[in-house]
Amino acid sequence: MSSPLTLRDIEELYSLRVLTTLLARKKMYRSLLYQAISKSFRPVMARVNHLVAVGLIKETAPGVPPFYKELELTPKGVEVAKLVVEIEKVLRRQD
């Protein structure tokens, strides 16, 4: 049995942006996600790999050559991403 997810799993650089970008766009190829988030793909790639490993993102190959990997949120990933969006709304609020 794997250990439960913690905030440490999503606090690293780019993790929250990866989750909210996938929430907004539903599915994306890895390369397009990297381009949408940063000019440097390596840190984003590391975060995506980690989020796949902890079960917040799933990766599929749609079967069309050259077999690009498509990413989308898992149900738990959707739930976490929606909470992140709500936190952003609170932070932007002018009280």
matplotlib code that plots the C-alpha trace (Angstrom):
import matplotlib.pyplot as plt

x = [0.0, 1.4, 1.7, -1.0, -0.4, 0.7, 1.2, 4.9, 3.7, 2.4, 4.5, 7.4, 7.9, 5.4, 3.2, 0.3, 0.5, 0.6, -2.5, -4.5, -3.4, -4.6, -7.8, -8.5, -7.5, -8.6, -5.9, -2.6, 0.5, 3.5, 5.4, 2.5, 2.1, 5.8, 5.6, 2.5, 4.2, 7.9, 10.6, 12.7, 11.1, 13.3, 11.8, 8.2, 9.0, 10.3, 7.1, 4.9, 6.7, 6.2, 2.5, 2.1, 3.9, 1.7, -1.5, -2.7, -2.1, -2.5, -0.5, -1.8, -0.5, -3.4, -2.2, -1.4, 2.2, 4.6, 2.9, 3.1, 2.1, -1.2, -1.7, -4.9, -5.9, -7.1, -10.3, -8.1, -6.0, -9.2, -10.3, -6.9, -6.7, -10.2, -9.1, -6.0, -8.2, -10.3, -7.2, -6.1, -9.5, -9.2, -5.7, -6.8, -9.8, -9.6, -11.0]
y = [0.0, 3.4, 6.3, 9.0, 12.1, 15.2, 18.8, 18.0, 16.1, 19.3, 22.2, 22.0, 24.5, 24.3, 21.5, 23.8, 25.3, 21.9, 20.9, 24.0, 24.1, 20.5, 21.3, 24.1, 22.3, 18.7, 16.8, 18.0, 16.5, 16.6, 19.0, 21.5, 21.5, 22.2, 25.1, 26.5, 26.6, 27.4, 28.1, 25.5, 22.0, 20.1, 21.3, 21.0, 17.5, 16.5, 17.8, 16.0, 12.8, 13.2, 14.0, 10.9, 8.8, 10.0, 9.5, 13.0, 12.8, 9.9, 9.5, 7.8, 7.2, 7.9, 5.3, 7.8, 7.8, 9.2, 8.2, 11.4, 11.1, 12.7, 13.9, 14.4, 14.7, 11.7, 12.2, 13.0, 15.4, 17.2, 17.6, 19.0, 21.3, 22.7, 23.5, 25.3, 27.4, 28.3, 29.3, 31.5, 33.2, 33.9, 35.3, 37.7, 39.0, 42.6, 42.6]
z = [0.0, -0.9, 1.5, 1.4, -0.6, 1.3, 0.4, -0.3, -3.4, -5.0, -3.4, -5.8, -8.5, -11.4, -9.8, -9.2, -12.6, -14.2, -12.4, -13.1, -16.8, -17.2, -15.4, -17.9, -21.0, -20.1, -22.2, -23.5, -25.1, -22.8, -25.2, -25.4, -21.6, -21.2, -23.6, -21.9, -18.5, -19.0, -21.5, -19.7, -20.1, -17.6, -14.3, -15.7, -17.0, -13.5, -11.9, -14.5, -13.9, -10.1, -10.5, -12.7, -10.1, -7.2, -9.2, -9.9, -13.6, -16.0, -19.2, -22.3, -25.8, -28.2, -30.7, -33.5, -34.7, -33.5, -30.3, -28.3, -24.7, -23.7, -20.2, -18.2, -14.6, -12.6, -10.6, -7.5, -9.7, -10.8, -7.1, -6.1, -9.1, -8.4, -4.8, -6.1, -8.4, -5.4, -3.4, -6.3, -6.3, -2.5, -3.0, -5.9, -3.9, -2.9, 0.7]

ax = plt.figure().add_subplot(projection="3d")
ax.plot(x, y, z, "-o")
ax.set_aspect("equal")
plt.show()
